[in-house]
Amino acid sequence: MQARTNPERSAATKAQLIAAARALFVEKGYADTATPDIVAAAGVTRGALYHHFADKQALFAAVVEREAAAVADEVERAAPFSPDAMGMLQTGGRAYLQAMRVPGRTRLLLIDGPAALGRAAMDEVHNRHGSRSLREGLAAAMEARAIRTLPLDALTVQLGAMFDAAILAIEYGRQVEEHMEVLGALMNGLAAPGA
C-alpha cells in the first residue's frame, strides 16, 4: 500500500474538519459550537484546524460553500438544460425545495449563514451556486420566449427570496405541497403571452 502524499493528507484533514464542523454547526448552531469541540470530533489537533482555516468563521464559510454547491448540483442534475424552459424551471424549483430538506441545510444556509457571515458574503455564495443556476434557467426561459422578458437580476433576486421564504416555512412545519402549488402558479404567471 502506497503512503499518502502531503497534499492527500492535507485534503483528508480539511475534509474531516469540514464534516465534523458541519455536524456540530447543525446540532448546536454556529454560536454554540466551539473550536475545541470541532477538533475533538474531527480527531485532529487544534494546530491542524488553524493550518487550514484562519478561525471558526472561515471554517463555517467553507461548510456553507460546500453545502450551497451541493444544493446547486442537486438542482442542476434534477433539471438539466431542456428545450422545455418552463418545465425546466418548475422541475428546478421542486428540486431546490427537495435539496434544502436535507437536515441542517436550512439552518446553515438561511439562518446561521447570514448571521455569522453577513448578508453580503451569503449573497456571494448564492451568486456562485443557487442564484447562478436560477439566473441561467430564467435567462434560458426568456431566450426561448417561454417567460416574459423582465429585468433578469431583479427577477432572480425576487424568485430566490420567494423560494427561501418557502423553505423557511416548510422547515417550521408548513406543507411542501401547498408551497409547491403556490410557487408553480407564480412561475406560470411569468409565462409569455401565447407561450
C-alpha positions in Angstrom: 0.0 0.0 0.0 1.4 3.4 -1.0 1.6 6.1 1.6 -0.5 9.2 1.0 1.2 12.3 -0.2 1.2 15.6 1.8 -1.5 17.1 -0.4 -3.6 14.0 0.1 -3.2 14.1 3.8 -3.9 17.8 3.9 -7.1 17.3 1.8 -8.2 14.5 4.1 -7.6 16.6 7.2 -9.5 19.5 5.7 -12.4 17.2 4.7 -12.5 15.8 8.3 -12.7 19.2 9.8 -15.5 20.3 7.4 -17.5 17.2 8.1 -17.1 17.4 11.8 -17.9 21.2 11.8 -21.0 20.7 9.7 -22.4 18.1 12.1 -21.7 20.4 15.1 -23.0 23.5 13.4 -26.2 21.7 12.6 -26.6 20.2 16.0 -25.6 23.2 18.2 -25.6 26.2 15.8 -22.7 28.4 14.9 -22.7 30.5 18.1 -22.7 27.5 20.4 -20.0 25.5 18.6 -16.5 25.8 19.9 -13.3 25.0 18.0 -12.1 22.5 20.7 -15.4 20.5 20.0 -14.7 20.6 16.3 -11.1 19.3 16.6 -12.2 16.6 19.0 -14.9 15.5 16.7 -12.6 15.6 13.7 -9.9 13.7 15.5 -7.2 16.3 14.7 -5.1 18.8 16.6 -6.0 22.5 17.1 -2.9 23.3 15.0 -4.4 21.3 12.1 -7.5 23.4 12.3 -5.6 26.7 12.2 -3.3 25.4 9.5 -6.4 25.0 7.2 -8.7 27.8 8.4 -8.0 31.2 9.9 -10.7 30.8 12.5 -14.1 29.3 13.2 -15.8 31.7 10.9 -13.5 30.7 8.0 -14.3 27.0 8.7 -18.0 27.9 8.8 -17.7 29.7 5.5 -16.2 26.5 4.0 -19.1 24.4 5.3 -21.6 26.9 3.9 -19.8 27.0 0.5 -19.8 23.2 0.2 -23.5 23.0 1.2 -24.5 25.6 -1.3 -22.6 23.9 -4.0 -24.3 20.6 -3.1 -27.7 22.2 -3.4 -26.9 23.7 -6.8 -25.5 20.4 -8.0 -28.7 18.5 -7.0 -30.9 21.1 -8.7 -28.8 21.0 -11.9 -28.9 17.2 -12.0 -32.6 17.2 -11.5 -33.3 19.9 -14.0 -30.7 19.8 -16.8 -31.0 22.3 -19.7 -34.1 21.4 -21.7 -36.0 22.9 -24.6 -39.0 22.9 -22.3 -37.8 26.0 -20.4 -40.9 26.4 -18.2 -40.8 22.7 -17.3 -37.1 23.0 -16.5 -37.9 26.0 -14.2 -40.7 24.0 -12.5 -38.5 20.9 -12.0 -35.7 23.1 -10.8 -37.9 24.7 -8.2 -39.1 21.4 -6.9 -35.5 20.1 -6.8 -34.5 23.1 -4.8 -37.2 22.5 -2.2 -36.2 18.9 -2.0 -32.4 19.6 -1.8 -33.0 22.1 1.0 -34.8 19.4 3.0 -31.5 17.7 3.8 -31.2 18.1 7.6 -29.3 21.1 8.6 -29.2 22.9 5.2 -31.9 25.5 6.1 -30.0 26.3 9.3 -26.7 26.6 7.6 -27.7 28.5 4.5 -30.7 30.6 5.6 -30.4 31.1 9.3 -26.8 30.9 10.7 -25.1 31.7 7.4 -26.4 35.3 7.1 -26.0 35.8 10.9 -22.4 34.6 11.1 -21.0 35.6 7.7 -23.2 38.6 6.9 -25.7 39.2 4.1 -23.1 40.3 1.5 -21.0 37.2 2.0 -24.0 35.0 1.7 -25.1 36.8 -1.5 -21.7 36.0 -2.9 -22.1 32.3 -2.0 -25.6 32.2 -3.6 -24.3 34.0 -6.7 -21.7 31.3 -7.2 -24.2 28.5 -6.7 -28.0 28.6 -6.4 -28.7 32.1 -7.7 -26.4 31.4 -10.6 -28.4 28.3 -11.5 -31.7 30.1 -11.2 -30.4 33.1 -13.2 -29.2 30.7 -16.0 -32.6 29.0 -16.1 -34.5 32.2 -16.2 -32.3 33.6 -18.9 -32.8 30.4 -21.0 -36.6 30.7 -20.4 -36.6 34.3 -21.6 -34.4 33.5 -24.6 -36.9 30.7 -25.5 -39.7 33.2 -25.0 -41.3 30.8 -22.5 -41.5 33.6 -19.9 -41.9 37.3 -20.2 -38.8 39.4 -20.6 -38.1 41.1 -17.3 -35.0 42.6 -15.6 -33.1 39.3 -15.0 -31.2 40.3 -11.9 -34.3 41.6 -10.1 -36.3 38.5 -11.1 -33.5 36.2 -9.9 -33.3 38.0 -6.5 -37.1 38.1 -6.0 -37.7 34.5 -7.0 -34.8 33.3 -4.9 -36.2 35.2 -1.9 -39.6 33.6 -2.6 -38.1 30.1 -2.7 -36.1 30.8 0.5 -39.2 32.0 2.3 -41.0 28.8 1.3 -38.1 26.7 2.6 -38.2 28.5 6.0 -42.0 28.0 6.2 -41.6 24.3 5.4 -38.8 24.0 7.9 -41.2 25.3 10.6 -43.9 22.8 9.7 -45.8 24.1 6.7 -46.8 21.7 3.9 -44.4 21.2 1.0 -47.3 20.6 -1.4 -49.0 23.9 -0.6 -45.8 25.8 -1.3 -45.2 23.9 -4.5 -48.7 24.8 -5.7 -48.2 28.5 -5.0 -44.7 28.6 -6.4 -45.9 26.7 -9.6 -48.8 29.2 -10.0 -46.4 32.2 -9.6 -44.0 30.7 -12.1 -46.8 30.0 -14.6 -47.8 33.7 -14.1 -44.4 34.6 -15.7 -45.3 32.7 -18.9 -45.0 34.8 -22.0 -48.3 35.6 -23.8 -49.0 32.8 -26.2 -46.4 30.5 -24.7 
